[in-house]
Amino acid sequence: MLKKPKNERRFDDRHPGTGLHCRMEGFEFEVLDVSLGGMKVPVPEGHRAWKGEVVRFELDSLHWPEMRTAKGSAEVRAVVGDWMALQFVRPSYDLMKMVSRHVATLLWGDRPYGY
């Protein structure tokens, strides 16, 4: 088992965001990675973001197109070069359902048991 670094705040494992499409502040892009606690997304060209800012977003899944769009808000926790780390703020049921299905699909295949 890998030991986490002392400064690691993350409780949940990161997973590739391939297949999660995000709309935020007029920009559209694919999520870089996602966990139950948040996601990493590209900083749109020409857009400025800063730590502590709260942003609203919409998330769609290409793996689960029948799911309704998950809306949410997130706090910018870090801005590093061309990406930013977002922590979900009071995530909705729809958002947690989408993220958990996405992660389950990556771990157990196209249609994991229970979904």
C-alpha positions in Angstrom: 0.0 0.0 0.0 1.3 3.4 -0.9 1.8 5.9 1.9 0.3 9.4 1.3 2.7 12.4 1.6 2.2 14.4 4.8 0.9 17.4 2.9 -1.7 15.4 0.9 -5.2 16.7 1.8 -7.1 14.4 -0.7 -9.3 11.7 0.8 -10.5 10.3 -2.5 -8.6 8.7 -5.4 -8.3 10.6 -8.6 -9.5 9.0 -11.9 -9.2 10.1 -15.5 -12.0 12.5 -16.5 -12.2 11.1 -20.1 -15.9 11.1 -21.0 -16.9 13.9 -18.6 -17.8 17.1 -20.5 -17.9 20.4 -18.4 -19.4 23.8 -19.2 -18.3 26.7 -17.0 -18.6 30.4 -17.4 -19.2 30.1 -21.2 -16.4 27.6 -21.8 -16.7 23.9 -22.7 -14.0 21.3 -22.1 -13.3 17.7 -21.0 -12.5 17.1 -17.4 -8.8 16.1 -16.8 -9.4 14.0 -13.7 -12.2 13.6 -11.1 -12.7 12.2 -7.6 -15.7 12.2 -5.2 -14.4 15.5 -3.8 -13.6 17.5 -6.9 -12.1 17.7 -10.3 -9.1 19.0 -12.3 -10.0 21.0 -15.4 -8.1 23.1 -17.9 -8.0 26.9 -17.4 -9.7 28.2 -20.5 -7.5 30.3 -22.7 -7.8 34.0 -21.8 -9.6 33.2 -18.5 -8.2 34.2 -15.1 -9.0 32.1 -12.0 -7.8 32.5 -8.5 -7.6 30.4 -5.4 -10.8 30.7 -3.3 -13.1 31.7 -6.2 -16.3 29.7 -6.3 -17.4 28.8 -9.8 -20.7 27.2 -11.1 -20.5 24.4 -13.7 -22.6 21.8 -15.5 -21.3 18.3 -16.2 -22.4 15.7 -18.8 -21.3 12.1 -19.2 -20.5 10.6 -22.6 -20.5 7.2 -20.9 -24.0 7.7 -19.5 -25.8 10.0 -22.0 -29.2 9.2 -20.5 -28.3 10.9 -17.2 -29.5 14.4 -16.7 -27.0 17.2 -16.6 -25.4 17.6 -13.2 -25.1 21.2 -12.0 -22.9 22.2 -9.2 -20.5 24.7 -7.7 -16.8 24.3 -6.7 -14.1 26.3 -5.0 -10.8 26.8 -6.9 -8.2 25.1 -4.6 -5.2 25.6 -6.9 -4.2 27.1 -10.2 -1.1 25.5 -11.8 -0.1 26.5 -15.3 -2.9 25.6 -17.6 -5.1 23.6 -15.1 -7.0 24.3 -11.9 -8.1 22.0 -9.1 -11.8 22.4 -8.0 -13.3 21.2 -4.8 -17.1 20.5 -4.9 -19.2 22.7 -2.7 -22.3 21.0 -1.3 -22.5 18.6 -4.2 -26.0 17.6 -5.4 -27.3 14.0 -5.6 -27.1 14.2 -9.5 -23.4 15.3 -9.3 -22.4 12.5 -6.9 -24.4 10.0 -9.0 -22.6 11.0 -12.2 -19.1 11.0 -10.6 -19.7 7.6 -8.9 -21.0 6.0 -12.1 -18.1 7.5 -14.0 -15.5 6.0 -11.6 -17.4 2.7 -11.4 -17.3 2.5 -15.2 -13.6 3.1 -15.3 -13.0 0.5 -12.5 -15.4 -2.3 -13.4 -16.4 -1.8 -17.1 -19.2 -0.5 -19.2 -22.2 -1.3 -17.1 -21.1 -2.2 -13.5 -23.5 -4.1 -11.3 -26.0 -1.8 -9.6 -26.1 0.8 -12.3 
